[in-house]
């Protein structure tokens, strides 16, 4: 990668981090205000659904603090203890956010719902009216935060040259993904709480509100599971998208010094950092100095062609007949996986994800 390209990539990542940080701050401010309003309304109205939503907002507020920490800590430069950098900090703090959603949001909502099924206390209509007003305000605030997150995703999709749906499926920033999941869940949770409270107020039967709390709890547990699953894959060493792996292999196979590419292994180190380890067999007739020069030239060319591949390790080896057969099978499987995930990508074209 040239110095100019490296600077442009770093500048672009800093700009994207600033946009993500602004989105997280908006979500944090909204959740803090909403949590206080929901808690006050829930105590006043003796509403389990409203108290469940208050717990949801408290969990979301704590998670935003985690995400802000991840944005700062993941940008630290590599050092002796962490030679590949701190990019995975984002995945670790996103995992903590998922645990927070599960414990503080989901479990408390289940507790409130089960308790409401056995409650005998009658709530006042005035209290529930106040609670519904609080939820209406919360829906507006959560919706505004969700719109801010969606606008950032749309901007990312436009810069990547793909639609919103494909961008959402791509390996986007875990901090932004968490905010988007939280805000979407919060809006749906508020709607469930409103329906449960309204039916309780209209019929006098608390079972509707109890089930609203249980549904909110189930929704939070599901979201926490999905976020935690994604963070787990990234923490234990997730490979890059199939289309990008195929592009890496195609690029290596096209080098004049390369006879066979037997293995290409990748691992995400962060949003824009990827480790690439490839085992290649060079053409015959090269002496040791030429092998070293070819290796350095290929690595430099790969960094320029695919700037995300910033940590590259080439293992020069003699490929056996079995290695060549296995390489052909892996190439066909990779072509199928890339086609299924994102459609055909021309050789040397822009990679997906």
BAKEDO-295460 format. One record per atom (N, C-alpha, C): x, y, z. Coordinates in steps of 0.1 Angstrom, whole numbers, padded with zeros to 4 digits, always signed. Example, Ala and Ser with C-alpha at 12.3 -4.5 7.8 and 13.67 -1.06 7.14 Angstrom:
% BAKEDO-295460
+0132-0057+0078;+0123-0045+0078;+0132-0033+0078;+0128-0022+0071;+0137-0011+0071;+0129+0000+0079;
% end
This chain:
% BAKEDO-295460
+0008-0012+0000;+0000+0000+0000;+0009+0012+0000;+0006+0022-0009;+0014+0034-0009;+0011+0043+0004;+0020+0052+0007;+0018+0061+0018;+0006+0069+0017;+0003+0074+0005;-0009+0082+0002;-0022+0073+0004;-0022+0061-0001;-0033+0052+0001;-0035+0049+0016;-0024+0047+0023;-0025+0044+0037;-0031+0055+0045;-0027+0068+0041;-0032+0079+0048;-0047+0081+0045;-0051+0079+0032;-0065+0080+0028;-0073+0070+0036;-0069+0058+0037;-0076+0047+0044;-0078+0051+0059;-0067+0056+0065;-0068+0060+0079;-0077+0071+0081;-0076+0081+0072;-0085+0093+0073;-0099+0089+0071;-0102+0080+0062;-0116+0075+0060;-0121+0068+0072;-0113+0060+0078;-0117+0052+0090;-0119+0062+0102;-0111+0072+0103;-0113+0082+0114;-0126+0089+0112;-0130+0093+0099;-0142+0100+0097;-0154+0091+0100;-0153+0078+0096;-0164+0068+0099;-0165+0066+0114;-0154+0066+0121;-0155+0064+0136;-0162+0076+0142;-0159+0088+0137;-0165+0100+0142;-0180+0100+0140;-0185+0095+0128;-0199+0094+0126;-0205+0083+0135;-0198+0072+0137;-0203+0062+0146;-0204+0067+0161;-0194+0075+0165;-0194+0080+0178;-0205+0090+0180;-0208+0098+0170;-0220+0107+0171;-0233+0099+0172;-0234+0088+0164;-0246+0080+0165;-0248+0074+0179;-0237+0069+0185;-0237+0063+0198;-0241+0073+0209;-0236+0085+0207;-0239+0096+0217;-0254+0100+0216;-0259+0100+0204;-0273+0103+0203;-0282+0092+0210;-0278+0080+0207;-0285+0068+0214;-0284+0069+0229;-0272+0072+0234;-0270+0073+0248;-0278+0084+0255;-0278+0096+0249;-0286+0107+0254;-0301+0103+0254;-0306+0097+0243;-0320+0093+0242;-0323+0083+0253;-0315+0073+0255;-0318+0062+0264;-0317+0067+0279;-0308+0076+0282;-0308+0081+0296;-0320+0089+0299;-0325+0097+0291;-0337+0105+0293;-0349+0096+0294;-0350+0086+0284;-0361+0077+0284;-0361+0068+0296;-0350+0063+0300;-0349+0054+0312;-0355+0061+0324;-0351+0073+0327;-0357+0081+0338;-0372+0082+0337;-0376+0086+0325;-0391+0088+0323;-0399+0075+0325;-0393+0064+0319;-0400+0051+0320;-0401+0047+0335;-0390+0048+0342;-0389+0043+0355;-0399+0051+0364;-0399+0065+0362;-0409+0073+0370;-0423+0069+0366;-0426+0068+0354;-0439+0064+0349;-0443+0050+0354;-0434+0041+0354;-0437+0027+0358;-0440+0026+0373;-0432+0034+0381;-0435+0034+0396;-0449+0040+0398;-0451+0051+0391;-0464+0059+0393;-0476+0050+0389;-0475+0043+0378;-0486+0036+0372;-0486+0021+0377;-0476+0017+0385;-0474+0003+0389;-0475-0006+0377;-0468-0002+0366;-0469-0009+0353;-0456-0018+0351;-0458-0032+0351;-0447-0040+0348;-0441-0039+0334;-0449-0036+0324;-0444-0034+0311;-0436-0022+0310;-0440-0011+0317;-0432+0001+0317;-0419+0000+0324;-0420-0007+0335;-0407-0010+0343;-0398-0019+0335;-0403-0028+0327;-0395-0036+0318;-0388-0028+0308;-0395-0018+0302;-0390-0009+0293;-0379+0000+0299;-0381+0004+0312;-0371+0012+0319;-0358+0004+0320;-0359-0009+0324;-0347-0018+0325;-0341-0019+0311;-0349-0020+0301;-0343-0021+0287;-0335-0008+0284;-0340+0003+0287;-0333+0016+0285;-0321+0017+0293;-0321+0013+0306;-0309+0013+0314;-0298+0004+0308;-0302-0008+0304;-0292-0017+0297;-0287-0011+0285;-0295-0005+0277;-0290+0002+0265;-0280+0013+0268;-0283+0021+0278;-0274+0032+0282;-0261+0027+0286;-0260+0016+0294;-0248+0010+0298;-0240+0005+0286;-0248-0001+0277;-0241-0007+0265;-0235+0004+0256;-0242+0016+0256;-0236+0027+0248;-0222+0031+0254;-0221+0031+0267;-0209+0034+0274;-0198+0024+0269;-0202+0011+0269;-0193+0000+0264;-0188+0003+0250;-0198+0007+0241;-0194+0010+0227;-0185+0022+0225;-0187+0032+0234;-0178+0044+0233;-0164+0040+0237;-0163+0031+0247;-0150+0026+0251;-0144+0018+0240;-0152+0010+0233;-0146+0002+0222;-0141+0011+0210;-0148+0022+0208;-0143+0031+0197;-0130+0037+0200;-0128+0041+0213;-0115+0047+0217;-0104+0037+0218;-0106+0025+0224;-0096+0016+0227;-0091+0008+0215;-0100+0006+0205;-0097-0002+0193;-0087+0006+0184;-0085+0019+0186;-0077+0026+0177;-0063+0028+0181;-0059+0021+0193;-0046+0022+0198;-0036+0015+0188;-0024+0020+0188;-0014+0015+0178;-0008+0001+0184;-0004-0007+0175;+0002-0020+0179;+0014-0018+0188;+0017-0027+0197;+0028-0026+0206;+0034-0040+0208;+0044-0042+0217;+0050-0055+0218;+0041-0066+0223;+0032-0062+0232;+0022-0072+0237;+0011-0075+0227;+0008-0066+0219;-0003-0067+0209;+0002-0063+0195;+0011-0071+0189;+0017-0067+0176;+0007-0065+0165;-0005-0071+0166;-0015-0070+0155;-0025-0059+0158;-0022-0051+0168;-0031-0040+0172;-0042-0044+0181;-0052-0034+0183;-0063-0036+0192;-0076-0036+0185;-0077-0039+0173;-0089-0038+0165;-0100-0047+0171;-0097-0058+0177;-0107-0067+0182;-0113-0062+0195;-0108-0051+0201;-0115-0045+0212;-0130-0042+0209;-0132-0038+0197;-0146-0036+0193;-0155-0048+0195;-0150-0059+0191;-0158-0072+0193;-0160-0076+0207;-0149-0073+0215;-0150-0077+0230;-0161-0068+0237;-0160-0055+0234;-0170-0046+0241;-0184-0048+0235;-0185-0052+0223;-0198-0056+0217;-0204-0068+0224;-0195-0078+0227;-0199-0090+0235;-0204-0086+0249;-0197-0077+0255;-0202-0072+0268;-0216-0065+0267;-0218-0058+0256;-0231-0051+0254;-0242-0062+0253;-0239-0072+0245;-0249-0083+0244;-0252-0090+0257;-0242-0092+0265;-0245-0097+0279;-0253-0088+0287;-0250-0075+0286;-0258-0065+0293;-0273-0065+0289;-0275-0066+0276;-0289-0067+0271;-0296-0079+0277;-0289-0090+0277;-0295-0103+0282;-0298-0102+0297;-0288-0098+0305;-0290-0098+0319;-0299-0087+0324;-0296-0074+0321;-0303-0063+0326;-0317-0061+0319;-0317-0064+0306;-0330-0062+0299;-0339-0074+0299;-0334-0085+0293;-0342-0097+0291;-0346-0103+0304;-0337-0105+0313;-0340-0112+0326;-0350-0104+0335;-0348-0091+0335;-0356-0082+0343;-0370-0082+0337;-0371-0082+0324;-0384-0082+0318;-0392-0095+0320;-0385-0106+0320;-0391-0119+0324;-0396-0119+0338;-0388-0113+0347;-0392-0113+0361;-0404-0104+0363;-0405-0093+0356;-0417-0084+0357;-0429-0091+0351;-0427-0097+0340;-0439-0104+0334;-0445-0115+0343;-0436-0124+0349;-0440-0134+0357;-0447-0129+0370;-0441-0118+0375;-0447-0112+0387;-0461-0106+0384;-0462-0100+0372;-0475-0094+0369;-0486-0104+0367;-0482-0117+0363;-0493-0127+0362;-0499-0131+0375;-0492-0128+0386;-0497-0131+0399;-0501-0119+0407;-0501-0107+0401;-0504-0095+0408;-0519-0094+0409;-0523-0088+0421;-0538-0085+0423;-0541-0070+0425;-0530-0062+0425;-0532-0048+0427;-0538-0041+0415;-0548-0032+0417;-0555-0025+0406;-0548-0012+0404;-0545-0009+0392;-0538+0004+0388;-0549+0014+0385;-0545+0027+0386;-0555+0038+0383;-0554+0041+0368;-0565+0046+0363;-0566+0050+0349;-0556+0062+0346;-0556+0071+0356;-0547+0083+0354;-0532+0079+0354;-0529+0069+0362;-0515+0064+0362;-0511+0058+0348;-0521+0050+0343;-0518+0044+0330;-0518+0053+0319;-0526+0064+0320;-0526+0074+0309;-0513+0081+0309;-0507+0084+0321;-0494+0090+0322;-0483+0081+0316;-0485+0068+0319;-0475+0058+0314;-0476+0057+0299;-0487+0058+0293;-0489+0057+0278;-0483+0070+0272;-0484+0081+0279;-0478+0094+0273;-0463+0092+0274;-0457+0087+0285;-0443+0085+0285;-0438+0076+0274;-0445+0065+0272;-0441+0056+0261;-0442+0062+0247;-0452+0071+0245;-0453+0078+0233;-0441+0087+0230;-0437+0094+0241;-0425+0102+0240;-0412+0094+0237;-0412+0082+0244;-0401+0073+0243;-0400+0068+0228;-0411+0065+0222;-0411+0060+0209;-0406+0070+0199;-0409+0083+0201;-0404+0094+0193;-0389+0095+0194;-0384+0094+0207;-0370+0096+0209;-0362+0084+0204;-0367+0072+0206;-0361+0060+0201;-0361+0059+0186;-0372+0064+0180;-0373+0065+0165;-0363+0074+0160;-0361+0086+0166;-0351+0095+0161;-0337+0089+0162;-0333+0082+0172;-0320+0076+0173;-0319+0065+0163;-0330+0057+0160;-0329+0047+0150;-0327+0053+0136;-0334+0064+0133;-0332+0071+0120;-0318+0076+0119;-0311+0081+0129;-0297+0085+0129;-0288+0073+0125;-0291+0062+0131;-0283+0050+0128;-0285+0045+0114;-0298+0045+0109;-0301+0041+0096;-0295+0050+0085;-0294+0063+0088;-0288+0073+0079;-0273+0070+0077;-0267+0066+0088;-0253+0063+0087;-0251+0050+0079;-0259+0040+0081;-0258+0028+0073;-0261+0031+0059;-0270+0040+0056;-0273+0043+0042;-0261+0050+0035;-0254+0059+0043;-0242+0065+0038;-0231+0055+0035;-0229+0045+0044;-0219+0035+0042;-0223+0027+0029;-0236+0024+0028;-0240+0016+0016;-0237+0024+0003;-0240+0037+0003;-0237+0045-0009;-0222+0045-0012;-0214+0046-0002;-0199+0047-0004;-0194+0033-0009;-0201+0022-0005;-0196+0009-0009;-0203+0005-0022;-0212+0012-0027;-0219+0009-0040;-0228-0002-0039;-0235-0004-0028;-0245-0014-0027;-0257-0009-0019;-0268-0018-0019;-0281-0014-0013;-0280-0015+0002;-0291-0010+0009;-0292-0010+0023;-0292-0024+0029;-0300-0033+0022;-0301-0047+0027;-0287-0054+0027;-0280-0052+0016;-0267-0059+0015;-0257-0053+0024;-0258-0040+0027;-0249-0033+0036;-0252-0039+0051;-0265-0040+0054;-0268-0046+0067;-0263-0060+0069;-0262-0068+0058;-0257-0081+0059;-0242-0082+0059;-0236-0071+0054;-0221-0071+0054;-0215-0069+0068;-0202-0071+0069;-0195-0071+0081;-0193-0056+0086;-0204-0050+0090;-0203-0036+0094;-0197-0034+0108;-0195-0022+0112;-0189-0018+0125;-0198-0024+0136;-0192-0033+0145;-0200-0039+0156;-0207-0028+0165;-0201-0017+0167;-0207-0006+0175;-0219-0001+0168;-0219+0002+0155;-0230+0007+0148;-0241-0004+0147;-0237-0017+0145;-0246-0028+0144;-0254-0029+0158;-0247-0028+0169;-0253-0029+0182;-0263-0018+0184;-0259-0005+0181;-0269+0006+0182;-0281+0004+0174;-0279-0001+0162;-0290-0003+0153;-0300-0014+0158;-0294-0025+0163;-0302-0036+0169;-0309-0031+0182;-0302-0023+0190;-0308-0018+0202;-0320-0009+0199;-0318+0001+0190;-0328+0010+0187;-0340+0003+0180;-0338-0006+0171;-0349-0013+0165;-0357-0021+0175;-0350-0028+0184;-0356-0035+0195;-0364-0026+0204;-0358-0015+0207;-0364-0005+0217;-0377+0000+0211;-0377+0003+0198;-0390+0008+0192;-0401-0003+0192;-0397-0016+0189;-0406-0027+0189;-0411-0029+0203;-0402-0028+0213;-0405-0031+0227;-0415-0020+0232;-0413-0008+0228;-0422+0003+0232;-0436+0000+0227;-0437-0004+0214;-0450-0007+0208;-0457-0018+0216;-0449-0029+0219;-0455-0040+0227;-0460-0035+0241;-0452-0026+0247;-0456-0021+0260;-0469-0013+0259;-0470-0005+0249;-0482+0004+0246;-0494-0005+0245;-0493-0016+0236;-0504-0025+0234;-0508-0032+0247;-0498-0037+0254;-0501-0044+0267;-0508-0035+0277;-0503-0022+0278;-0509-0013+0288;-0523-0009+0283;-0525-0006+0270;-0538-0002+0265;-0548-0013+0267;-0544-0026+0265;-0554-0037+0266;-0557-0039+0281;-0547-0037+0290;-0549-0038+0304;-0559-0027+0309;-0557-0015+0304;-0565-0004+0308;-0579-0005+0303;-0581-0011+0291;-0594-0013+0285;-0602-0024+0291;-0595-0035+0294;-0602-0047+0299;-0601-0049+0314;-0591-0043+0320;-0589-0045+0335;-0582-0058+0338;-0577-0065+0327;-0571-0078+0329;-0555-0076+0328;-0548-0079+0338;-0533-0076+0338;-0526-0086+0329;-0532-0097+0325;-0525-0107+0317;-0519-0101+0304;-0526-0091+0298;-0521-0085+0286;-0508-0079+0288;-0507-0071+0299;-0494-0064+0302;-0483-0074+0306;-0487-0084+0313;-0477-0095+0317;-0471-0101+0305;-0480-0104+0295;-0475-0110+0283;-0466-0100+0275;-0470-0088+0276;-0462-0078+0269;-0447-0078+0275;-0446-0078+0288;-0433-0079+0294;-0426-0091+0290;-0433-0103+0290;-0426-0115+0286;-0421-0115+0271;-0429-0109+0263;-0425-0107+0249;-0413-0098+0247;-0413-0087+0255;-0402-0078+0255;-0389-0086+0259;-0391-0094+0270;-0379-0101+0275;-0374-0111+0264;-0383-0118+0258;-0379-0127+0247;-0372-0120+0236;-0378-0109+0232;-0371-0101+0221;-0357-0097+0225;-0355-0092+0237;-0342-0088+0242;-0332-0100+0242;-0337-0111+0247;-0328-0123+0247;-0324-0127+0233;-0333-0127+0224;-0330-0130+0210;-0320-0121+0204;-0322-0108+0206;-0312-0098+0201;-0298-0100+0208;-0298-0102+0221;-0286-0104+0228;-0279-0117+0222;-0286-0127+0219;-0280-0139+0214;-0274-0137+0200;-0281-0129+0191;-0276-0127+0178;-0263-0118+0179;-0263-0108+0187;-0252-0099+0189;-0240-0107+0195;-0243-0115+0205;-0232-0123+0211;-0226-0133+0201;-0235-0139+0193;-0230-0149+0183;-0221-0142+0173;-0224-0130+0168;-0216-0123+0159;-0202-0119+0166;-0203-0114+0178;-0191-0110+0185;-0182-0122+0187;-0188-0134+0191;-0180-0146+0193;-0172-0150+0181;-0179-0150+0169;-0172-0154+0157;-0160-0145+0154;-0162-0132+0156;-0151-0123+0153;-0140-0124+0163;-0143-0127+0176;-0133-0128+0186;-0124-0140+0185;-0130-0151+0180;-0122-0164+0179;-0115-0165+0166;-0117-0155+0157;-0109-0155+0145;-0117-0158+0132;-0126-0149+0129;-0135-0151+0117;-0128-0147+0104;-0130-0155+0094;-0124-0152+0081;-0131-0140+0074;-0125-0134+0064;-0132-0124+0057;-0142-0130+0048;-0150-0122+0041;-0161-0126+0033;-0156-0135+0021;-0164-0145+0017;-0159-0154+0006;-0154-0147-0007;-0161-0136-0010;-0157-0129-0022;-0143-0123-0021;-0140-0118-0009;-0127-0112-0007;-0116-0123-0007;-0120-0135-0001;-0110-0146-0001;-0107-0150-0015;-0118-0151-0023;-0116-0155-0037;-0107-0145-0044;-0110-0132-0042;-0102-0121-0048;-0087-0123-0044;-0084-0126-0032;-0070-0128-0027;-0064-0140-0035;-0071-0151-0036;-0066-0162-0043;-0064-0159-0057;-0073-0153-0064;-0072-0149-0078;-0060-0141-0080;-0058-0131-0071;-0047-0122-0073;-0033-0129-0072;-0032-0138-0062;-0020-0146-0060;-0018-0155-0072;-0028-0161-0077;-0026-0170-0089;-0022-0163-0101;-0025-0150-0102;-0022-0142-0114;-0007-0137-0114;+0000-0139-0103;+0014-0134-0102;+0023-0143-0110;+0032-0137-0118;+0040-0145-0127;+0049-0155-0120;+0053-0152-0108;+0062-0161-0101;+0055-0173-0094;+0042-0173-0093;+0034-0183-0086;+0030-0194-0095;+0033-0206-0092;+0028-0218-0099;+0015-0223-0094;+0014-0224-0080;+0002-0230-0074;-0001-0223-0061;-0013-0219-0058;-0017-0214-0045;-0024-0226-0038;-0018-0231-0028;-0024-0243-0021;-0033-0240-0010;-0030-0229-0003;-0039-0225+0008;-0039-0210+0010;-0051-0204+0013;-0052-0190+0017;-0060-0189+0029;-0054-0184+0040;-0061-0183+0053;-0062-0168+0057;-0074-0164+0062;-0076-0150+0065;-0082-0149+0079;-0080-0138+0086;-0086-0135+0098;-0088-0120+0100;-0100-0116+0104;-0102-0102+0107;-0095-0098+0120;-0087-0087+0119;-0081-0082+0131;-0088-0069+0136;-0097-0064+0127;-0104-0052+0130;-0113-0048+0118;-0118-0036+0118;-0127-0032+0107;-0120-0031+0094;-0108-0026+0094;-0100-0024+0082;-0087-0032+0082;-0085-0041+0091;-0073-0049+0092;-0075-0063+0090;-0068-0070+0082;-0069-0084+0079;-0056-0091+0079;-0055-0102+0085;-0043-0111+0085;-0045-0121+0073;-0035-0122+0064;-0035-0131+0053;-0023-0140+0054;-0025-0153+0055;-0015-0163+0054;-0017-0173+0043;-0008-0173+0033;-0009-0181+0021;+0003-0190+0019;+0000-0203+0015;+0010-0212+0012;+0011-0213-0004;+0022-0210-0010;+0023-0209-0024;+0035-0217-0029;+0034-0222-0041;+0045-0229-0048;+0049-0220-0060;+0062-0216-0060;+0067-0207-0070;+0071-0216-0082;+0072-0209-0094;+0077-0216-0106;+0091-0220-0104;+0095-0230-0111;+0109-0236-0110;+0120-0226-0116;+0132-0229-0112;+0143-0221-0117;+0147-0209-0110;+0141-0206-0098;+0144-0194-0091;+0154-0197-0080;+0165-0189-0079;+0174-0191-0068;+0169-0184-0055;+0176-0186-0044;+0171-0181-0031;+0169-0166-0031;+0178-0158-0038;+0176-0144-0038;+0164-0140-0046;+0162-0147-0057;+0150-0144-0065;+0137-0148-0058;+0137-0158-0050;+0126-0162-0042;+0122-0151-0032;+0133-0146-0026;+0130-0136-0016;+0125-0123-0022;+0130-0119-0034;+0126-0107-0041;+0111-0109-0045;+0108-0121-0050;+0094-0124-0055;+0085-0123-0043;+0088-0129-0032;+0080-0128-0020;+0077-0114-0016;+0087-0106-0016;+0085-0092-0011;+0077-0084-0022;+0079-0087-0035;+0071-0080-0045;+0057-0084-0044;+0054-0096-0042;+0040-0101-0042;+0033-0095-0030;+0039-0095-0018;+0033-0089-0007;+0030-0074-0008;+0040-0067-0014;+0038-0052-0017;+0026-0050-0027;+0026-0058-0037;+0015-0057-0047;+0002-0060-0041;+0001-0070-0032;-0012-0074-0026;-0017-0063-0017;-0008-0056-0010;-0012-0045-0001;-0017-0033-0009;-0012-0031-0021;-0016-0020-0029;-0030-0024-0036;-0031-0037-0040;-0043-0041-0047;-0055-0042-0037;-0052-0047-0025;-0063-0049-0015;-0058-0044-0002;-0060-0031+0001;-0054-0024+0012;-0058-0030+0026;-0069-0038+0026;-0073-0044+0039;-0064-0055+0043;-0056-0060+0034;-0047-0071+0037;-0034-0065+0042;-0033-0060+0054;-0022-0053+0058;-0011-0062+0065;-0015-0074+0070;-0006-0083+0076;-0006-0096+0067;+0005-0097+0060;+0006-0108+0050;+0018-0117+0053;+0016-0130+0053;+0026-0140+0055;+0025-0150+0044;+0036-0152+0036;+0037-0161+0025;+0046-0173+0029;+0041-0185+0028;+0049-0197+0030;+0052-0203+0017;+0065-0203+0013;+0070-0208+0000;+0072-0223+0002;+0065-0231-0005;+0066-0246-0003;+0065-0253-0017;+0069-0266-0017;+0067-0274-0029;+0054-0281-0028;+0045-0279-0037;+0032-0285-0037;+0032-0299-0043;+0027-0308-0036;+0025-0322-0041;+0013-0323-0049;+0011-0335-0056;+0000-0337-0064;-0013-0336-0055;-0012-0341-0043;-0024-0341-0034;-0027-0326-0030;-0017-0318-0028;-0019-0304-0025;-0026-0297-0037;-0021-0300-0049;-0027-0293-0060;-0042-0297-0062;-0045-0310-0060;-0059-0315-0061;-0068-0308-0050;-0062-0307-0038;-0070-0301-0027;-0072-0286-0030;-0062-0279-0036;-0063-0265-0039;-0074-0263-0049;-0075-0272-0059;-0086-0271-0069;-0100-0272-0063;-0101-0282-0054;-0114-0284-0047;-0117-0272-0038;-0107-0266-0031;-0110-0254-0023;-0114-0242-0032;-0108-0241-0043;-0111-0230-0052;-0125-0231-0057;-0130-0243-0061;-0143-0245-0066;-0153-0242-0054;-0150-0247-0042;-0159-0244-0031;-0160-0230-0028;-0148-0223-0029;-0148-0208-0026;-0156-0201-0037;-0155-0205-0049;-0163-0198-0060;-0178-0199-0057;-0182-0211-0053;-0196-0213-0050;-0201-0205-0038;-0192-0205-0028;-0196-0197-0016;-0197-0182-0019;-0187-0177-0027;-0187-0163-0031;-0200-0159-0039;-0203-0168-0049;-0215-0166-0057;-0227-0166-0049;-0229-0175-0039;-0241-0176-0031;-0242-0164-0022;-0230-0159-0017;-0231-0148-0007;-0233-0134-0014;-0227-0132-0026;-0227-0118-0031;-0228-0118-0046;-0229-0129-0053;-0230-0129-0067;-0215-0129-0073;-0214-0131-0086;-0201-0132-0092;-0193-0118-0091;-0180-0119-0088;-0172-0107-0087;-0161-0109-0097;-0159-0099-0107;-0148-0101-0117;-0135-0101-0110;-0125-0109-0116;-0112-0110-0111;-0106-0096-0110;-0100-0093-0098;-0094-0080-0096;-0104-0069-0093;-0117-0072-0093;-0127-0062-0090;-0128-0059-0076;-0137-0050-0072;-0139-0046-0058;-0145-0057-0050;-0139-0061-0039;-0144-0072-0031;-0156-0068-0023;-0164-0078-0020;-0176-0076-0012;-0171-0078+0003;-0177-0069+0011;-0174-0070+0026;-0160-0069+0029;
% end
